[in-house]
Amino acid sequence: MKDSHPTYHPDIAKVMIIEGQNNFPISWLNVQGYCEYSIYLENVKGIRTAPTRAMKSGSKIHHVLEEEFKRGAIPTTMEEMMETSKTTEIFSRELYVESVHYGIRGLIDEIWMTPDEFIIIDDKPGDIAYPSLINQVFGYCLAFKDRFWDGRRIVASLRQSDTGDIFWQQYFDEEAENQIKNIVDQIHQALLFNREFIPTKNPNKCRKCRFNTKCDRRVES
């Protein structure tokens, strides 16, 4: 019988054991698309670095938006939101989603619920839809669908955190779902050490990486 009490992985930081399965943060799907090996450096080897300016800025913006939302928010349950949204548009911020089946978890920055669709929004400081950012918001869509889906369309969206403009949007269709399932499985295989964490081959990424002085796989230009 699987243990129903979540625990942290004894050897890999940020990985939890939920119902006997590894469960990792959805934000890793963004990291994996940039350089998968950095997940290994930080969470397996335990290398620590100071937060980057972008990380600090992102945390500050998320905090401001969350505080603004809380001032006018009405306490409710997820079940009540799902039911209310069948007849009217509502939205919520910092919605926790967890998929035991796919072994992923995270906080959705913002979600709009309408009678026809769920619009899942991830706030980012830039306005370029890099594949790594798309992977992350697809991860939120996958976890939401696994946990709450009732048949309505799911829309993945990236929003510029300073301007509030949506700069990328796509339906979370079968192709997108299969794409992110494959990436999620790749990470799980690496966490099980069935394969190695793959480093980037892009020297520009290595130069900007916060682990560049401590990485044994960095690429020189």
Backbone as a ProteinNet text record, in pm:
[ID]
protein_1_A
[PRIMARY]
MKDSHPTYHPDIAKVMIIEGQNNFPISWLNVQGYCEYSIYLENVKGIRTAPTRAMKSGSKIHHVLEEEFKRGAIPTTMEEMMETSKTTEIFSRELYVESVHYGIRGLIDEIWMTPDEFIIIDDKPGDIAYPSLINQVFGYCLAFKDRFWDGRRIVASLRQSDTGDIFWQQYFDEEAENQIKNIVDQIHQALLFNREFIPTKNPNKCRKCRFNTKCDRRVES
[TERTIARY]
84.3	0	87.9	53.6	132.1	110.2	218	209.7	137	29.1	-51.4	2.1	103.2	158	278.2	269.5	381.5	506.1	619.7	747.7	844.3	950.9	1052	1148.4	1194.4	1290.8	1418.5	1477	1594.8	1720.1	1725	1847.9	1831.7	1708.9	1686.9	1598.7	1654.7	1581.4	1459.9	1354.2	1229.8	1143.9	1195.8	1114.6	1043.2	912.8	835.4	794.9	772.8	720.1	573.2	487.8	343.2	281.6	219.2	161.3	264.3	385.3	489.9	558.9	529.5	586.6	655.3	766.6	833.4	740.4	744.5	660.8	747.8	766	856.1	781.2	841.9	777	760.8	646.7	619.8	717.3	769.7	867.8	991.2	1018.2	1132.1	1116.9	994.2	974.2	1032.7	1032.7	1098.5	1250	1299.3	1443.1	1494	1418.6	1459.1	1475.6	1388.7	1396.8	1514.8	1565.4	1682.6	1811.3	1820.8	1933.1	1895.3	1867.6	1823.7	1929.2	2054.9	2163.6	2163	2108.8	2103.4	2010.7	1910.5	1825.7	1911.4	1998.2	2089.5	2185.6	2244.7	2341.5	2279.1	2160.5	2096.6	2033.6	1968.6	1883.6	1941.1	2037.8	2103.6	2240.6	2321	2452.4	2445.5	2334.9	2315.8	2392.8	2424.6	2496	2398.8	2439.3	2355.7	2417.4	2333.1	2378	2281.1	2324.2	2236.3	2128	2008.7	1902.8	1946	1909.2	1941.8	1849	1886	1802	1663.2	1657.8	1529.6	1443.1	1505.2	1431.5	1373.5	1454.1	1407.1	1293.5	1308.8	1206.1	1076.4	1088.6	970.3	895.5	969.3	906.3	834.2	895.7	835.8	706.6	707.8	588.5	476.4	509.5	408.4	346.6	429.9	380.3	283.6	319.6	233.8	99.1	101.1	-23.3	-109.8	-46.2	-120.9	-185.5	-113.2	-168.8	-286.6	-276.6	-387	-509.4	-486	-596.7	-664.1	-584.8	-639.2	-730.3	-701.4	-781.7	-926.4	-951.5	-1089.4	-1142.9	-1063.4	-1102.8	-1209.1	-1294.9	-1397.3	-1358.4	-1343.4	-1304.5	-1404.6	-1353.9	-1440.1	-1360.5	-1426.4	-1359.5	-1346.4	-1259.1	-1242.9	-1372.1	-1441.5	-1568.2	-1669.7	-1674.7	-1767.4	-1728.1	-1597.5	-1552	-1587.4	-1566.9	-1598.5	-1747.3	-1830.1	-1974.3	-2018.3	-1967.6	-2004.2	-1962.8	-1845.8	-1792.1	-1868.7	-1961	-2042.6	-2142.5	-2168.6	-2266.8	-2211.3	-2092.9	-2035.4	-1883.6	-1817.8	-1671.7	-1616.4	-1519.1	-1451.6	-1302.2	-1222.3	-1079.3	-1020.4	-905.9	-835.9	-685.7	-609.4	-463.9	-400.2	-276.8	-197.1	-275.4	-330	-407.8	-313.5	-313.8	-227	-286.3	-203.1	-245.2	-141.9	-192.1	-104.9	-160.1	-76.1	-114.5	-30.6	-96.3	-27.5	7.1	-82.7	-62.9	62.5	80.3	195.5	315.1	295.7	406.6	456.7	363.6	399.2	308.5	359.1	279.6	329.1	240.9	283.8	169.7	201.1	103.4	78	-46.6	-84.9	-96.2	-25.2	-27.9	-169.9	-241.5	-379.7	-459.4	-584.7	-672.6	-807.2	-850.3	-983	-1073	-1187.4	-1283.6	-1409.2	-1444.3	-1564.2	-1654.3	-1777.9	-1866.4	-1813.1	-1719.6	-1671.3	-1529.4	-1446.8	-1305.9	-1236.9	-1120.9	-1031.4	-907	-875.5	-759.1	-652	-546.8	-440.3	-324.9	-292.6	-197.1	-72.4	42.4	170.5	236.4	267.3	328.5	479.4	532.8	675.5	725.7	854.1	905.6	928.1	948.2	971.7	847.1	865.9	751	783.6	876.7	910.7	870.2	794.5	742.6	846.2	948.9	1049.8	986.3	1036.8	982.4	980.7	1082.2	1087.4	969.9	930.8	816	686.4	676.3	557.5	546	659.6	658	601.5	640.4	593.9	442.4	390	245.5	168.4	225.5	162	158.8	262.3	264.2	150.6	124.4	11	-119.8	-131.2	-252.3	-271	-162.4	-169.8	-214.9	-155.8	-193.3	-337.7	-377.5	-515.5	-613.7	-582.9	-673.4	-686.7	-575.7	-578.1	-657.8	-653.4	-714.9	-858.2	-887.6	-1015.6	-1099.9	-1046.9	-1112.1	-1253.1	-1345.7	-1484.4	-1530.4	-1436.7	-1472.1	-1458.5	-1447.9	-1431	-1292	-1281.2	-1152	-1052.7	-927.3	-820.1	-729.4	-701	-616.8	-491.5	-376.1	-248.4	-209.4	-168.2	-136.6	-11.4	69.6	184.4	157.3	179.6	147.5	269.7	292.2	401.7	364.8	446.9	409.4	405.9	483.8	484.2	365.1	335.1	228.5	92.7	93.5	-31.6	-84.2	-1	-43.4	-15.4	-113.5	-93.4	-10.7	106.6	189.3	195.6	135.6	127.7	9.9	-60.8	-178.4	-203.8	-244.1	-271	-364.4	-453.6	-537.2	-450.3	-481.2	-411.1	-479.5	-440.4	-503	-426.4	-464.2	-403.5	-253.7	-217.3	-75.8	6.6	-44.8	25.4	34.5	-73	-74.6	28.4	34	131.6	274.3	294	426.4	476.1	391.3	437.7	444.6	360.2	369.5	506.5	554.4	684.7	797	789	892.7	887.5	767.3	751.2	813	787.3	843	995.4	1051.5	1196.8	1259	1196.4	1248.4	1236.7	1124.4	1107.6	1211.3	1242.6	1344	1480.4	1509.1	1635.2	1635.7	1522	1513.9	1531	1494.5	1513.3	1652.2	1731.7	1867.6	1868.5	1757.9	1752.6	1821.8	1848.7	1925.4	1992.1	2089.3	2159.4	2081.1	2099.1	2047.7	2131.4	2064.7	2134.5	2169.3	2297.8	2336.4	2309.3	2292.1	2276.2	2406.8	2395.5	2513.2	2527.8	2446.5	2444.6	2535.5	2649.1	2740.5	2679.1	2583.2	2516.5	2437.2	2373.4	2300.9	2398	2510.5	2610.4	2663.3	2686.7	2739.5	2644.4	2514.5	2414.1	2369.5	2407.6	2360	2421.8	2342.9	2393.4	2485.4	2490.4	2579.8	2707.4	2729.6	2837	2976.2	2999.4	3133.5	3151.2	3041.1	3047.3	3005.6	2981.3	2932	3047.6	3045.4	3149.5	3113.1	2999.2	2956.6	2938.3	2984.9	2959.4	3033.9	2972	3025.9	3086.8	3207.6	3275.9	3252	3232.9	3210.6	3342.9
-119.5	0	124.6	223.7	345.3	433.5	500.3	593	718.3	754.6	870.8	1000.5	993.8	1114	1162.7	1282.8	1334	1354.6	1321.6	1345	1400.5	1462.1	1511.9	1400.3	1404.9	1307.1	1317.1	1205.9	1211.4	1266.8	1263.4	1300.6	1412.9	1447.2	1547.6	1659.4	1778.2	1892.3	1926.7	1972.2	2018.2	1906.3	1784.9	1671	1611.8	1592.9	1529.2	1388.9	1303.3	1168.8	1172.4	1165.5	1170.6	1043	967	837.1	748.5	749.5	661.2	704.4	825.4	870.5	1004.5	1024.1	1153.6	1260.2	1378	1489.2	1614.9	1677.5	1791.4	1920.5	2037.7	2166.4	2188.9	2241	2267.8	2370.6	2458.5	2557.7	2491	2366.7	2293.9	2273.6	2277.5	2262.1	2381.1	2496.7	2614.9	2597.4	2555.7	2534.8	2428.9	2321.1	2211.4	2258.7	2348.6	2399	2491.9	2548.9	2637.7	2555.8	2480.2	2387.4	2287.2	2165.7	2061.6	2031.1	2046.3	2011.8	2101.1	2222.3	2311.7	2257.6	2177.3	2110.3	2016.1	1943.7	1850.5	1925.7	2033.5	2108.5	2161.1	2215.9	2278	2176.3	2076.6	1990.8	1853	1808.5	1681.3	1706.1	1792.1	1823.4	1924.2	1997.6	2089.8	2220	2263	2388.7	2505.3	2601.6	2717.1	2843.3	2931.1	3060.4	3166.9	3292	3402.3	3419.5	3462.3	3486.1	3591.4	3571.3	3668.7	3789.5	3896.9	4016.3	3985	3900.8	3863.7	3785.5	3697.3	3619.5	3709.6	3806.1	3899.7	3985.9	4034.1	4118	4040.9	3916.3	3834.2	3808.1	3780.4	3755.7	3880	3996.3	4121.5	4150.5	4131.4	4156.1	4060.4	3932.8	3835.4	3874.2	3922.2	3961.9	4079.6	4178.6	4296.9	4257.4	4175.5	4132.6	4050.3	3966.3	3884.3	3969.2	4070	4158	4237.6	4284.6	4356.7	4267.1	4143.2	4048.4	4020.5	4002.9	3968.7	4078.3	4204.1	4314.8	4308.6	4253.4	4246.2	4105.5	4007.7	3867.9	3825.1	3735.4	3677.9	3533	3496.6	3358.2	3257.6	3152.2	3050.1	2921	2818	2690.5	2668.5	2575.1	2544.1	2489.3	2409.3	2352.7	2462.4	2563.4	2674.8	2756.8	2776.6	2851.6	2778.7	2647.7	2570	2579.4	2574.1	2579.5	2719.4	2823.4	2961	2996.1	2946.9	2982.7	2918.9	2831.1	2771.7	2872.2	2979.3	3078.8	3220.2	3243.9	3378.6	3370.7	3478.9	3480.8	3517.9	3442.2	3472.8	3447.6	3498.3	3468.6	3452.9	3386.4	3363.8	3370.8	3396	3401.3	3298.9	3262.6	3171.9	3043.9	2983.1	2860.2	2740.1	2667.2	2549.8	2432.9	2370.8	2250.9	2141.4	2022	1907.3	1786.2	1724.8	1601.3	1487.6	1397.7	1278.4	1188	1181.8	1092.9	1129.5	1259.4	1302.6	1344.6	1352.1	1383.5	1525.5	1621.7	1763	1846.8	1964.5	2053.6	2196.5	2292.9	2431.7	2528.3	2657.5	2763.9	2832.6	2832.9	2906.4	3053.5	3140.1	3282.8	3337.4	3309.2	3357.9	3266.4	3246.8	3164.7	3233.6	3248	3299.5	3181.2	3177	3069.3	3128.8	3081.4	3128.5	3009.2	3032.9	2920.3	2830.3	2882.7	2806	2753.8	2821.7	2783.3	2825.7	2764.8	2802.2	2864.2	2986.5	3055.4	3058.3	2982.2	2967.8	3060.2	3154.2	3261.5	3247.9	3256.9	3259.2	3394.2	3469.3	3601.1	3589.1	3662.7	3662	3805.1	3832.3	3968.4	4012.7	3919.6	3954.9	3941.4	3941.8	3927.6	3838.7	3745.9	3648.7	3509.4	3439.2	3307.4	3199.2	3194.1	3089.8	2952.7	2847	2712.6	2673.6	2716.7	2681.5	2742.6	2866.1	2930.2	2860	2822	2749.2	2615.7	2548.7	2421.2	2438.3	2547.1	2568.2	2588.6	2675.3	2699.5	2576.5	2498.7	2372	2276.3	2283	2199.4	2233.2	2363.1	2404.4	2353.9	2362.6	2314.7	2164.6	2090.3	1944.8	1908.9	1974.6	1945.7	1987	2103.6	2149.4	2052.9	2010.6	1918.2	1787	1736.9	1609.9	1620.5	1738.4	1754.3	1806.8	1900.8	1971.7	1969.2	1924.7	1943.9	1887.2	1966.4	1921.2	1924.3	1931.8	1928.3	2061.1	2170.8	2301.4	2315.3	2400.8	2423.2	2483.1	2448.2	2503.8	2585.7	2709	2798	2830.8	2808.2	2843.2	2984.2	3067.7	3207	3252.8	3335.7	3401.8	3551.3	3615	3757.1	3835	3950.4	4037.5	4098	4072.6	4108.1	4258.4	4336.7	4482.1	4549.9	4510.1	4576.4	4508	4379.8	4305.3	4258.6	4267.7	4226.7	4078.1	4008	3869.4	3871.2	3805.8	3807.4	3671.5	3570.3	3439.6	3364.2	3291.1	3216.2	3100.4	2987.5	2869.2	2775.5	2710.7	2608.4	2491.3	2437.9	2319.4	2198.1	2169.5	2061.8	1930.8	1830.2	1697.3	1700.7	1776.5	1785.4	1849.3	1958.9	2025.8	1935.3	1863.8	1773.9	1662.3	1602	1494.6	1547	1667.4	1729.6	1745.8	1799	1824.8	1695.7	1600.5	1470.4	1407.2	1416.7	1359.6	1427.8	1559.8	1633.5	1601.5	1593.4	1556	1418.6	1325.9	1191	1192.1	1276.7	1286.7	1328	1425.2	1470.6	1359.8	1290.3	1181	1071.3	1042	940.4	984.9	1113.5	1165.4	1159.8	1188.8	1183.7	1041.1	945.1	804.4	755.5	846.1	816.1	706.3	702.2	612.2	674.8	803	873.3	992.9	1053.5	1168.8	1297.2	1395.2	1528.8	1589.3	1645.8	1692	1840.7	1876.4	2017.8	2085.9	2217.7	2292	2291.4	2308.4	2321.4	2464.6	2553.3	2693.6	2775.5	2826.1	2902.8	3031.4	3088.6	3210.1	3182.6	3066	3027.9	3005.6	2943.2	2916.7	3047	3145.5	3273.4	3341.5	3328.1	3396.3	3313.6	3187.2	3096.3	3130.3	3125.3	3155.8	3047	2932.5	2824.2	2817.3	2917.1	2903.7	2888	2942.4	2928.7	2796.5	2723.1	2598.9	2476.8	2499.3	2391.1	2319.7	2188.6	2109.5	2074.6	2125.7	2096	2223.1	2336.2	2461.3	2462.7	2531.3	2539.8	2677	2680.8	2806.9	2848.2	2975.7	3025.2	3042.2
0	0	0	-84.1	-92.4	29.9	71.7	183.5	138.8	205.9	167.6	226.1	312.1	374	294.6	234.8	154.9	240.6	184.4	250.5	147	194.1	101	63.6	-59.7	-108.6	-24.9	15.6	102.9	35.6	-97.8	-167.4	-269.5	-304.4	-409.4	-353.6	-344.4	-289.1	-376.1	-310.1	-372.5	-429.9	-432	-476.8	-356.2	-369	-264.1	-308.6	-211.7	-237.4	-199	-299.4	-276.8	-332.6	-245	-279.8	-350.3	-294.7	-342.7	-470.2	-519.6	-646.5	-628.7	-701.1	-701.4	-757.5	-695.4	-739.3	-738.2	-854.6	-863.5	-897.1	-869	-897.7	-1047.6	-1087.3	-1227.4	-1283.7	-1200.5	-1246.2	-1305.4	-1271.2	-1328.2	-1478.8	-1528.6	-1672.6	-1748.1	-1684.9	-1740	-1733.4	-1617	-1598.3	-1695.9	-1711.2	-1799.6	-1943.4	-1985.5	-2121.2	-2143	-2033.6	-2042.6	-2031.1	-1923.8	-1905.8	-1798.5	-1840.1	-1748	-1642	-1678.2	-1586	-1462.1	-1475	-1358.7	-1250.1	-1289.5	-1189.4	-1106.5	-1173.8	-1105.8	-1012.8	-1062.2	-982.1	-852.9	-864.5	-747.9	-654	-708.3	-624.5	-593.4	-672.2	-642.5	-579.5	-642.7	-587.4	-473.1	-465.5	-353.8	-365	-486.6	-506.1	-486.5	-406.2	-376.2	-436	-488.4	-539.7	-492.1	-498.2	-460.2	-567	-528.5	-626.5	-728.3	-853.5	-956.9	-946.1	-1016.7	-1017	-1071.6	-1176.5	-1236.2	-1137.8	-1060.5	-960.7	-853.1	-807	-703.9	-756.7	-880.6	-940.8	-959.3	-1005.2	-1025	-896	-788.8	-658.3	-608.1	-629	-584	-658.5	-790.7	-871.3	-832.7	-812	-772.2	-638.9	-546.2	-414	-424.9	-507.5	-524.4	-583.2	-687.9	-751.5	-656.7	-577.4	-482.2	-374.2	-324.8	-221.7	-277.1	-401.4	-464.4	-477.5	-515.9	-530.7	-396.9	-292.5	-161.3	-106.3	-139.8	-85.8	-131.5	-249.4	-297.3	-310.5	-269.4	-287.2	-186.9	-231.1	-144.5	-116	12.1	44.8	-11.7	-71.9	-130.5	-146.1	-190.7	-214.6	-364.7	-402.5	-544	-602.1	-524.7	-571.9	-600.7	-513.5	-534.1	-657	-677.7	-794.3	-923.3	-924.3	-1043	-1076.1	-975	-996.7	-1041.1	-974.2	-1008	-1150	-1191	-1322.4	-1438	-1408.1	-1514.6	-1570.9	-1493.6	-1537	-1543.7	-1486	-1488.5	-1486	-1528.5	-1531.1	-1393.4	-1345.5	-1219.9	-1239.5	-1146.6	-1155.6	-1017.7	-1013.1	-887.3	-913.1	-807.3	-817.5	-723.2	-757.8	-675.6	-642.7	-746.5	-729.8	-728.5	-619.2	-607.3	-683.1	-767.4	-839.4	-814.7	-798.2	-772.4	-846.1	-926	-994.5	-939.7	-870.5	-821.7	-939.1	-1034.6	-1150.1	-1229.4	-1256.7	-1335.5	-1250.2	-1119.9	-1030.8	-1042.7	-1052	-1062.1	-972.4	-933	-847.6	-864.9	-835.2	-844.6	-822.7	-830.6	-813.3	-946.8	-990.9	-1111.2	-1073.5	-1145.9	-1112.8	-1115.2	-1222.5	-1231.5	-1322.8	-1289.6	-1373.3	-1387.6	-1511.6	-1541.9	-1573.2	-1505.8	-1527.6	-1589.6	-1707.7	-1776.3	-1803.9	-1845.4	-1876.1	-1987.9	-2069.5	-2183.5	-2168.7	-2087.1	-2083.1	-1954.2	-1932.2	-1823.6	-1887.7	-1851.6	-1905.7	-1797.5	-1818.6	-1719.7	-1758.2	-1668	-1697.9	-1611.8	-1677.6	-1607.5	-1635.1	-1530	-1543.7	-1561.1	-1660.1	-1686.9	-1708	-1674.8	-1687.7	-1831.8	-1925.2	-2064.2	-2148	-2279.3	-2369.3	-2488.9	-2469.3	-2573.1	-2523.9	-2605.9	-2566.1	-2595.5	-2511	-2525	-2500.2	-2564.3	-2540.9	-2393.6	-2317.2	-2175.5	-2098.4	-2133.7	-2067.9	-2105.5	-2231.5	-2277.2	-2204.9	-2187.1	-2115	-1974.6	-1907.4	-1770.8	-1765.1	-1850.3	-1845.4	-1893.2	-1985.3	-2022.8	-1903.4	-1819.8	-1699.7	-1605.1	-1588.4	-1505	-1564.9	-1696.8	-1763.8	-1742.2	-1752.8	-1734.6	-1593.7	-1494.2	-1355.3	-1327.6	-1380.6	-1361.3	-1425.4	-1547.4	-1616.7	-1540.6	-1490	-1417.8	-1288.1	-1226.7	-1093.4	-1098.1	-1189.9	-1181.8	-1309.2	-1419.5	-1548.4	-1554	-1614.3	-1628.7	-1774.2	-1866.3	-2007.9	-2079.4	-2005.2	-2069.1	-2132.2	-2234.5	-2299.3	-2199.2	-2216.6	-2135.3	-2227	-2186.1	-2266	-2186	-2245.9	-2183.2	-2226.6	-2130.4	-2161.6	-2088.3	-2156.8	-2096	-2094.3	-1979.5	-1964.3	-1916	-1975.3	-1933.7	-1798.7	-1697.9	-1560.8	-1536.4	-1610.3	-1589.3	-1656.1	-1779.9	-1855.6	-1839.6	-1802.6	-1792.8	-1927.2	-2032	-2166.3	-2189	-2243.5	-2285.4	-2413.6	-2414	-2533.7	-2603.4	-2544.2	-2609.5	-2552	-2640.4	-2595.5	-2690.5	-2633.6	-2716.7	-2641.8	-2716.1	-2654.7	-2611.2	-2494.3	-2445.2	-2506.9	-2631	-2705.8	-2687.4	-2761.6	-2746.7	-2778.2	-2880.7	-2917.9	-2806.4	-2750.6	-2641.1	-2518.9	-2491.4	-2376.1	-2390.9	-2507.8	-2530.2	-2523.5	-2575.4	-2571.9	-2428.8	-2341.7	-2204.8	-2123.5	-2153.5	-2085.7	-2110.6	-2234.4	-2267.6	-2189.6	-2175.9	-2104.2	-1955.5	-1900.1	-1759.3	-1735.1	-1825.6	-1811	-1819.4	-1905.3	-1916.2	-1783	-1717.2	-1588.1	-1484.2	-1484.5	-1387.8	-1410.5	-1534.9	-1562.6	-1510.4	-1521.7	-1468.1	-1315.4	-1253	-1106.8	-1054.5	-1137.6	-1101.1	-1140.6	-1199.4	-1247.3	-1353	-1429.7	-1545.2	-1666.4	-1657.1	-1758.8	-1693.6	-1761.9	-1706.6	-1731.5	-1643.2	-1667.8	-1780.7	-1879.9	-1999.8	-1989	-2006.4	-2002.4	-2136.4	-2133.2	-2257.4	-2335.9	-2466.7	-2552.2	-2602.5	-2546.2	-2587.9	-2495.6	-2544.4	-2458.8	-2405.3	-2477.3	-2429.3	-2302.3	-2297.7	-2176.5	-2061.3	-2091.2	-1987.1	-1927.1	-2012.8	-1964.7	-1866.9	-1893.7	-1811.6	-1691	-1687.3	-1582.5	-1447.3	-1342	-1208	-1153.6	-1223	-1180.9	-1265.2	-1349.5	-1448.8	-1388.5	-1269.8	-1210.3	-1137.1	-1119.1	-1042.6	-1125.2	-1253.4	-1340	-1409.3	-1405.9	-1470	-1614.5	-1662.7	-1799.6	-1882.8	-1832.3	-1905.2	-2038.9	-2132.4	-2268.3	-2288.4	-2335.6	-2362.2	-2506.4	-2529.5	-2665.6	-2739.4
[MASK]
+++++++++++++++++++++++++++++++++++++++++++++++++++++++++++++++++++++++++++++++++++++++++++++++++++++++++++++++++++++++++++++++++++++++++++++++++++++++++++++++++++++++++++++++++++++++++++++++++++++++++++++++++++++++++++++

